[in-house]
Amino acid sequence: MVVFIKNIEVYSPEYIGKKCILILNDKIAYIGDDTIDINLPLNVRVIDGSKYYAFPGFIDGHVHITGGGGEGGFATRTPEIVLSDIIKGGITTVVGCLGTDGVTRSMENLYAKAKGLEEEGVSTFIYTGSYRVPIATLTGSIMKDIMIIDKVIGVGEIALSDHRSSQPNIEELKGLQQMQGLEVFYQKGWSA
């Protein structure tokens, strides 16, 4: 697929003026001041961008892509996110996390949803872990999830003091550090 957008206002993220953009196979191949020769032996879609703006895609670093809620009962669960809800705000990358419901939602479901959204056209990553201790992981280990699972980029939403958390004590946190390969940082004089 070849798309040529001409005369579009471009922000990168600062304003760089009216430009022409050439897109090859869903990737920006060229941004420039001049028009390029598009008399190629290819099917080129030409778009007049004079009424539009081009911005870099935004990253949402905390998205409940498999839905949220649920702590108030089954009727309080929210549905999975859909691609149209992501892209209408200019978001091109999401980082999914499990949230408070580690019972009816799973890390496997989170990973599968991330892979599906990637197939639909947005970049995706996920956090391993869950609100409650013991935490949910894909491999049984936070360190292994981060090292082995391509989409896992860190640990998200292990709640310590939220009213919906499991209220882990210092010994449980130490156990997480030792069993999962985590660096746990302590405050107010706590030590490992």
C-alpha positions as CSV (number, residue, x, y, z in Angstrom):
1,M,0.0,0.0,0.0
2,V,1.3,3.4,-1.0
3,V,-0.3,6.6,0.3
4,F,0.9,10.2,-0.6
5,I,-0.5,13.0,1.6
6,K,0.3,16.5,0.3
7,N,0.1,19.9,2.0
8,I,-0.6,18.7,5.5
9,E,0.3,20.7,8.7
10,V,2.9,18.5,10.5
11,Y,3.8,18.5,14.2
12,S,6.8,16.4,15.2
13,P,5.9,17.1,18.1
14,E,6.8,20.8,17.4
15,Y,5.2,22.4,14.4
16,I,7.4,21.9,11.3
17,G,5.1,23.4,8.7
18,K,3.2,22.2,5.7
19,K,4.8,19.0,4.4
20,C,4.2,16.0,2.2
21,I,4.1,12.6,3.7
22,L,4.8,9.3,1.8
23,I,3.5,6.1,3.5
24,L,4.7,2.7,2.4
25,N,3.1,-0.4,3.9
26,D,1.6,1.5,6.9
27,K,5.0,3.1,7.8
28,I,6.0,6.7,7.1
29,A,8.8,6.6,4.6
30,Y,9.3,10.3,3.8
31,I,8.3,13.7,5.2
32,G,9.5,16.7,3.2
33,D,8.9,20.1,1.9
34,D,8.8,19.2,-1.7
35,T,6.4,17.0,-3.6
36,I,8.1,13.9,-4.8
37,D,7.5,12.2,-8.1
38,I,4.6,9.7,-7.5
39,N,4.5,8.5,-11.1
40,L,5.5,5.0,-10.0
41,P,4.2,1.8,-11.5
42,L,2.2,1.3,-8.2
43,N,-1.3,2.0,-7.1
44,V,-0.8,5.2,-5.1
45,R,-3.6,6.8,-3.1
46,V,-3.1,10.6,-3.1
47,I,-4.7,12.6,-0.3
48,D,-5.1,16.4,-0.2
49,G,-4.1,17.1,3.4
50,S,-4.6,20.9,3.3
51,K,-7.5,20.6,5.8
52,Y,-5.7,18.2,8.2
53,Y,-3.0,18.0,10.8
54,A,-0.5,15.2,11.3
55,F,0.8,14.5,14.8
56,P,3.0,11.7,16.2
57,G,1.0,8.9,17.8
58,F,0.3,9.2,21.5
59,I,1.2,6.5,24.0
60,D,-1.2,5.5,26.7
61,G,0.9,3.8,29.4
62,H,-2.0,2.4,31.5
63,V,-5.0,0.9,29.8
64,H,-7.3,-1.9,31.0
65,I,-7.6,-3.4,27.5
66,T,-9.4,-6.4,28.8
67,G,-11.9,-4.2,30.7
68,G,-11.8,-2.7,34.2
69,G,-13.9,-2.7,37.3
70,G,-15.5,-5.8,38.8
71,E,-14.7,-5.1,42.5
72,G,-18.3,-4.2,43.1
73,G,-19.7,-7.4,41.6
74,F,-20.2,-8.9,38.2
75,A,-22.4,-6.1,37.0
76,T,-19.7,-3.5,37.6
77,R,-17.3,-5.1,35.1
78,T,-16.5,-2.9,32.1
79,P,-16.0,-4.4,28.6
80,E,-12.8,-4.9,26.7
81,I,-11.5,-1.9,24.8
82,V,-12.0,-1.8,21.0
83,L,-9.6,-0.4,18.4
84,S,-11.8,2.5,17.5
85,D,-11.8,3.8,21.1
86,I,-8.0,3.8,21.1
87,I,-7.3,5.5,17.7
88,K,-10.0,8.2,17.8
89,G,-7.8,10.0,20.4
90,G,-4.7,9.7,18.4
91,I,-3.2,6.9,20.4
92,T,-1.0,4.5,18.5
93,T,0.6,2.6,21.4
94,V,-1.0,1.2,24.6
95,V,0.4,-0.6,27.6
96,G,-2.2,-3.0,29.0
97,C,-2.5,-3.9,32.7
98,L,-4.8,-6.4,34.5
99,G,-6.3,-4.1,37.1
100,T,-8.3,-5.0,40.2
101,D,-9.9,-8.1,38.8
102,G,-7.3,-10.8,38.8
103,V,-10.0,-13.5,39.2
104,T,-12.3,-13.3,36.2
105,R,-9.5,-11.7,34.0
106,S,-6.2,-13.3,33.5
107,M,-2.7,-12.5,32.3
108,E,-3.3,-14.9,29.4
109,N,-6.4,-12.9,28.4
110,L,-4.4,-9.7,28.7
111,Y,-1.6,-11.0,26.5
112,A,-4.1,-12.3,23.9
113,K,-5.9,-9.0,23.8
114,A,-2.6,-7.2,23.3
115,K,-1.7,-9.5,20.4
116,G,-5.1,-9.0,18.8
117,L,-4.9,-5.2,19.0
118,E,-1.4,-5.3,17.5
119,E,-2.9,-7.3,14.6
120,E,-5.5,-4.6,14.1
121,G,-2.8,-1.9,13.8
122,V,-1.7,-0.4,17.1
123,S,1.5,-1.1,19.0
124,T,0.9,-2.9,22.3
125,F,2.8,-3.9,25.4
126,I,1.7,-5.2,28.8
127,Y,2.6,-5.1,32.5
128,T,2.7,-8.4,34.4
129,G,1.3,-8.5,37.9
130,S,-2.0,-7.9,39.5
131,Y,-3.6,-5.8,42.2
132,R,-3.5,-8.5,44.8
133,V,-0.8,-10.6,46.4
134,P,0.0,-13.4,45.4
135,I,0.3,-11.7,42.0
136,A,-0.8,-13.1,38.7
137,T,1.9,-13.8,36.1
138,L,2.2,-15.7,32.9
139,T,5.2,-17.9,33.8
140,G,5.0,-17.9,37.6
141,S,7.8,-15.4,37.9
142,I,7.9,-11.6,37.3
143,M,11.5,-11.9,36.2
144,K,10.7,-14.6,33.7
145,D,7.7,-12.7,32.3
146,I,9.8,-9.7,31.7
147,M,12.7,-11.7,30.2
148,I,10.8,-14.2,28.1
149,I,7.4,-12.7,27.1
150,D,7.9,-10.3,24.2
151,K,5.1,-7.9,25.2
152,V,5.9,-7.7,28.9
153,I,7.8,-4.5,29.7
154,G,7.4,-4.2,33.5
155,V,5.2,-4.8,36.5
156,G,2.0,-2.9,37.0
157,E,-0.6,-2.4,39.6
158,I,0.5,-4.3,42.6
159,A,-1.6,-2.3,45.1
160,L,-0.1,-1.7,48.5
161,S,-2.6,0.5,50.3
162,D,-5.6,0.8,48.1
163,H,-8.8,-0.4,49.8
164,R,-9.2,-3.0,47.1
165,S,-5.8,-4.5,47.6
166,S,-5.0,-7.5,49.6
167,Q,-3.1,-5.2,52.1
168,P,0.2,-7.1,51.8
169,N,2.5,-6.9,54.9
170,I,6.2,-6.3,54.8
171,E,6.9,-10.0,54.9
172,E,4.8,-10.7,51.8
173,L,6.6,-7.9,50.0
174,K,9.9,-9.4,51.0
175,G,8.7,-12.7,49.7
176,L,7.8,-11.1,46.4
177,Q,11.3,-9.7,46.1
178,Q,12.9,-13.0,46.8
179,M,10.6,-15.3,44.8
180,Q,10.1,-13.0,41.8
181,G,13.5,-11.4,41.4
182,L,12.1,-7.9,42.2
183,E,13.8,-4.9,43.6
184,V,11.5,-3.6,46.3
185,F,12.2,-0.2,47.6
186,Y,11.2,0.5,51.2
187,Q,10.4,3.8,52.7
188,K,10.3,5.1,56.3
189,G,13.2,3.0,57.6
190,W,12.0,-0.4,56.3
191,S,14.8,-2.7,55.2
192,A,14.9,-5.9,53.3
